[in-house]
């Protein structure tokens, strides 16, 4: 049970980490394409699925890290 202020703060932190991951994924996605689009697609989809597992651990840090990684991996897949 979080208070209303904690809920707002943690929700903002979790969503911000996702946006940072997406921004970095968009930047690095173009640099990862030289390994091959198919290999990048398969690798980063598997990593994105694995990052969903980290979001299942109920902790602000693990949820934020999972959202960051998922945003990064999914955006790399979109760019590739």
ROKOLFI-321998 format. One record per residue (C-alpha): residue number from 1; x, y negated, z negated; residue in three letters. Coordinates in nm, 4 decimals, decimal comma. Layout:
+-----+----------+----------+----------+-----+
|   i |     east |    north |       up |  aa |
+-----+----------+----------+----------+-----+
| NUM |        X |        Y |        Z | ala |
...
+-----+----------+----------+----------+-----+
//
This chain:
+-----+----------+----------+----------+-----+
|   i |     east |    north |       up |  aa |
+-----+----------+----------+----------+-----+
|   1 |   0,0000 |   0,0000 |   0,0000 | unk |
|   2 |   0,1463 |  -0,3227 |   0,1243 | unk |
|   3 |   0,0082 |  -0,6623 |   0,0349 | unk |
|   4 |  -0,1323 |  -0,8823 |   0,3126 | unk |
|   5 |   0,1945 |  -1,0784 |   0,3331 | unk |
|   6 |   0,4062 |  -0,7632 |   0,3510 | unk |
|   7 |   0,1777 |  -0,6164 |   0,6157 | unk |
|   8 |   0,2105 |  -0,9270 |   0,8310 | unk |
|   9 |   0,5887 |  -0,9440 |   0,7829 | unk |
|  10 |   0,6530 |  -0,5756 |   0,8550 | unk |
|  11 |   0,4146 |  -0,5709 |   1,1495 | unk |
|  12 |   0,5961 |  -0,8688 |   1,3018 | unk |
|  13 |   0,9350 |  -0,7057 |   1,2418 | unk |
|  14 |   0,8286 |  -0,3782 |   1,4010 | unk |
|  15 |   0,6796 |  -0,5487 |   1,7074 | unk |
|  16 |   0,9812 |  -0,7802 |   1,7427 | unk |
|  17 |   1,2195 |  -0,4833 |   1,7473 | unk |
|  18 |   1,0195 |  -0,3333 |   2,0329 | unk |
|  19 |   1,0471 |  -0,6556 |   2,2342 | unk |
|  20 |   1,4226 |  -0,6771 |   2,1764 | unk |
|  21 |   1,4574 |  -0,3180 |   2,2984 | unk |
|  22 |   1,2585 |  -0,4016 |   2,6110 | unk |
|  23 |   1,4716 |  -0,7071 |   2,6842 | unk |
|  24 |   1,7954 |  -0,5096 |   2,6501 | unk |
|  25 |   1,6506 |  -0,2218 |   2,8522 | unk |
|  26 |   1,5667 |  -0,4581 |   3,1372 | unk |
|  27 |   1,9207 |  -0,5933 |   3,1325 | unk |
|  28 |   2,1018 |  -0,2603 |   3,1099 | unk |
|  29 |   1,8599 |  -0,0725 |   3,3343 | unk |
|  30 |   2,0216 |  -0,2156 |   3,6454 | unk |
|  31 |   2,3654 |  -0,1197 |   3,5215 | unk |
|  32 |   2,2561 |   0,2401 |   3,4596 | unk |
|  33 |   2,1191 |   0,2976 |   3,8117 | unk |
|  34 |   2,4645 |   0,3892 |   3,9552 | unk |
|  35 |   2,4498 |   0,7221 |   3,7648 | unk |
|  36 |   2,1582 |   0,8090 |   3,9921 | unk |
|  37 |   1,7913 |   0,7263 |   3,9670 | unk |
|  38 |   1,6754 |   1,0833 |   3,9155 | unk |
|  39 |   1,9333 |   1,1550 |   3,6443 | unk |
|  40 |   1,8544 |   0,8240 |   3,4712 | unk |
|  41 |   1,4812 |   0,8940 |   3,4906 | unk |
|  42 |   1,5075 |   1,2401 |   3,3375 | unk |
|  43 |   1,7645 |   1,1443 |   3,0729 | unk |
|  44 |   1,5877 |   0,8329 |   2,9510 | unk |
|  45 |   1,2440 |   0,9969 |   2,9505 | unk |
|  46 |   1,3806 |   1,2694 |   2,7228 | unk |
|  47 |   1,5413 |   1,0060 |   2,5004 | unk |
|  48 |   1,2142 |   0,8103 |   2,4902 | unk |
|  49 |   1,0301 |   1,1232 |   2,3753 | unk |
|  50 |   1,2931 |   1,1790 |   2,1067 | unk |
|  51 |   1,2606 |   0,8189 |   1,9895 | unk |
|  52 |   0,8906 |   0,8840 |   1,9267 | unk |
|  53 |   0,9945 |   1,1369 |   1,6634 | unk |
|  54 |   1,1776 |   0,8689 |   1,4650 | unk |
|  55 |   0,8585 |   0,6644 |   1,4513 | unk |
|  56 |   0,6887 |   0,9503 |   1,2669 | unk |
|  57 |   0,9021 |   0,8915 |   0,9561 | unk |
|  58 |   0,7132 |   0,6404 |   0,7443 | unk |
|  59 |   0,9720 |   0,3734 |   0,6695 | unk |
|  60 |   0,9938 |   0,0206 |   0,8057 | unk |
|  61 |   1,3520 |   0,0833 |   0,9195 | unk |
|  62 |   1,2819 |   0,4096 |   1,1037 | unk |
|  63 |   0,9653 |   0,2790 |   1,2659 | unk |
|  64 |   1,1488 |  -0,0377 |   1,3773 | unk |
|  65 |   1,4439 |   0,1634 |   1,5085 | unk |
|  66 |   1,2101 |   0,4014 |   1,6895 | unk |
|  67 |   1,0210 |   0,1132 |   1,8486 | unk |
|  68 |   1,3496 |  -0,0527 |   1,9508 | unk |
|  69 |   1,4846 |   0,2661 |   2,1085 | unk |
|  70 |   1,1553 |   0,3510 |   2,2741 | unk |
|  71 |   1,1291 |   0,0004 |   2,4214 | unk |
|  72 |   1,4838 |   0,0263 |   2,5507 | unk |
|  73 |   1,4499 |   0,3744 |   2,7028 | unk |
|  74 |   1,1089 |   0,3157 |   2,8617 | unk |
|  75 |   1,2188 |  -0,0135 |   3,0158 | unk |
|  76 |   1,5316 |   0,1480 |   3,1606 | unk |
|  77 |   1,3043 |   0,4072 |   3,3220 | unk |
|  78 |   1,0852 |   0,1305 |   3,4650 | unk |
|  79 |   1,3833 |  -0,0539 |   3,6073 | unk |
|  80 |   1,5420 |   0,2611 |   3,7496 | unk |
+-----+----------+----------+----------+-----+
//
